[in-house]
Amino acid sequence: MASEKLGRQLEAEVSETNAKLAEMERELRDVTAHRNRLQLELNDTSSRLQTAENQLSQAQRAKTTLVAQLDELRQATDENSAAYSKVYR
């Protein structure tokens, strides 16, 4: 009788342990799936950041070019104004 009680008790413990193990496996799958989603999101965000950095770099190069062109135009305008002033004084 004591061995039957012990057997039932051990079966209950095994059943409880299996239930806990199954729950932990579900939690592990959930955490892994969440981690994978976050990794995809991180990859997407990194890609968008890289694109934005490239666009910023292009914009900065364009700005530098435009500033140089503006300086050249100002210089040409100043030279033309000076030449015009000399001719019509």
Residue pairs with C-beta under 8 A, 6 or more apart in sequence:
none
